[in-house]
Amino acid sequence: MRFEKWQALGNDYVIVERDALPFELTVARIRRLCDRHVGLGADGILQLEPADEPGFVARLRIFNPDGSEAELSGNGAREAILYLRNRGWTDSDRFSIQTIAGEIRPTITGPTTCTVDMGRARTASDAFPGGGRDGTGEVGGSAFQHVSVGNPQCSIRVDDEAALEALDLPAIGPAIEHDPQFPQRTNVSWWCELVPGVIRARIFERGAGETQSSGTGATGAAVSYVLRGGDSPVTVRLDGGEL
């Protein structure tokens, strides 16, 4: 089995090409490959395959370490984009790829860097069917902001950095991820403002647990911050670096 291991801000993925795989990626195989003790170890698997519509370089499928399929990963998309360029799928700096969440339009800016248009964020979606148009709610005693950026985000503001760093995400994250308000489960971010235009965020991803960073999680936190009156553009400081 040919694969490559990539990471972006500590968010690591195993990248494979579907047509080169000697087997189908089943849930059991995905879990085994992502296991950090008996497998390759990763926050997920990125599977690339030929696009089924014209105008796209490839189709990207994203699998969480529990075997479930994710709609989108910002960091995963960036890794897949640079992989496609390095492996000769395209020689263009600007192109499009397919995902479950829709079209992703990157711009490659350097040998190891690119930007990704994440599309338009929404505060109302089927992933939070009981919510109003503003996407606000309460879970576990905390107010939250629902944001859909191709996948569901539950963003929770914390009073200050000390309180944020003290949170035990593996203890509190699963109950929010699986809360009945979110029929598709949800990703969760906790954030606080450091200075105007800069926030600190910690991420608990659906099907993965606490991660070093998340592009969609950072986007959800940034949208929540701006909706509460914060400055834009926003820099999000994560465990793995800044977005």
N, C-alpha and C positions, 0 to 999 in steps of 0.2 A: 504494500500500500504506500503510494507516494503522498506525502503531506508536507506542509510547511507550518511552522508555529510563528505567529506574529503577535505583537502586543502594541497597544496604544494607551499611554498613561497607565500602564499596569493592567489594563483590560485585555486579557490574552485569549486568543482563539486559534484553533487548529483549522487550517484551510485545506480543502480537498476539491478536486474536480470530479464531478459525478461520473463522467464517461471514463475516467481512469480508475475508478474504484473496483476492486474485485468482488464487492458485495454491496448489498443495499444497506443504507444507514437505518437500522431499526432502533427503537427506543433503548433496548438493552445494549446495543453496540455503542450508541451515543453516550450512555451513562458510563460504560466501561472506558471508553476513550477519554472522557473528561475527568475521570477519577484521578486525583493527584497522588494516590498511593499505588494503584495497580494499573493505571493507564498512562496516557500522555500528560494528562492534567491540563485543564483549560476552563475558561468561563463559558465556553460553548464551541460549536463547530460551524464553520461557514462552508456551505457547499455551493460551488459555482457550476453552472450548466449553460448550454446555449440558450439564448433568448428565443421565445416562441412568438415574438412580434417583431416586425421590422423597426429599425431605428434604435435598438438597444444592443450594447456590446455583450451582455450576459444577463442571466437571471441569478439572483442571489437568494439562497435559502439559509435561514439562521436558526440553529438549534440550541436550546438551553441545555445545561448539563444534566437536567432531569429528564431529557428526551423530548420535551415539548418544543413546538416550533414557535419562534418569536416573529412578530411582524417586522421589526426593525431594530437595529442597533447602530447608533451613531459611530462608535469606535469600530465596531465590526465592519461597517460599511467603508470606513476610511482604510482599514486594513485590506479589505477585498479590492478596493479601487487601485491601490498601489500594487497589489499582487497581480491584478489583471494587466497593468502596464508592464511590470517587470517580466511577466511570462509571455508577453507578446500578443495578448488578446487585442490590443489596440496600441496605436502610437500617438493618439490624440491626447491633448491636455484636458479637453472637455468632451464628455460623452454622457450617456445615460445607461443605467442598469435597472432591471426590474426587481421589485421586492413585493411581498404580500401587501405592504403598506402603500405601494404605488411606485412611481418613477423617482429615482434618486439621480440628481444632477451634480456631479463633482467637478471641481477644477483642480488639477494637479499643479502645485506651486513650487515643487522642488523634489529632489530624489526621495525624500522621506516625509513629505508634507503635502497636504491637500485640504481644500475646503469643501464642505458639503452643504448644499441647500436642503435644509430639513423640511421645507414646505411650510404650510400655514398651521399653526397650533389652534386647537379648538377646545373650548371649555365644556361643550356638551357632546356626548357620544354614547353609543350603545354600551360602552364599557362601564358606564355609570348611569344606568337607566333611571334611577330614582332622583337624579340630580336635576336642578333647574338649569337655565341657560348660562348662569354665571359659574356653574360647576363647583360651588362651595358645599361643604358638608362637615360632618364630624365623625371621627372614628377613634375608638380607644380613648376617649376623653380629650382629643385634640382636634382643633379645626384644621381642615385641609382644603386644598385647591386641586380639583381634578383638571388635568390637561391631557389631551390626546395629541400626540405627535407621531401618529402612525401606530404607536402602542400606548397603553394606558399608564398615566403617571398620577400618583397621589403625592402631592407636595405639601409638606408641613413646616411651618415657620417655628423656629425655636428662639427663645428670648436673647440668648447670647452665646458666644463661642464656647465658654466653659460648659454650659448646659448641653450644647451640641456634642462636644467631645466626650461627655460623660455617658451618652446614650449607649445602651447595650443592644445594638441592632440585631444580632442573632436571636436575642430574647424577645424583642418587641416586633420585629419585622414580619414573621410568619403570620401572626394573627391579623395584621393589616392586609397583607398580600391575599389572604384567603377570606377576608370579610365578605359576608353575603351581599353587601352593596356593590361588589365588583364581580359580576358573574364570570368574567374572563380572567379573574385574579388581577392583580395590579403590581406595578413597580412603585417603589416608595422612595422619596427623597426628603431629607430633613435639612433645613438651611437657616442661616442667619446672616444679617448684613455685617460686614466688617467695616467698610467705609462706603460712601455713596458710589454706586456702580460696581462694587465688588462684594460677592457673597461667598461664604464657605458652605459646602454641601457634602453630605454623606449619603451613600446610595445603598439601597437594598433592592436587588433585582428579582423579579418574578422568575422562579425556576433556577436561580443561581445563588441567592443569598447576598451577603454584603460583598461589594466589589470595590476595587481601587478607584474606578471611575466609570462613567457611563455618559455617552453623548446625548442620548434621549433623556436620561435622568437629569443631566445638567440643563438641558433645554426646558424640561418641566419646571425645575426650580427657578430658572431665570424668568420664565413666563409668569410664575406665581409672584415673584419679586416685583416685576414691573406692574402687574395688576394691582398690587398693594401700594403703588405709588413710587416704586423705586426707579432709579435712573436707568436709562438705556443709551448705549449698549451695556451689556453686563458681562463681567468676568466672573467665572465660577471656579473657585479653588476646591479641588477634589484631593483625595488622598494620593492619587497618582500624578497630579499636576493641574494645570489650568486649561480651561476651555473658554 
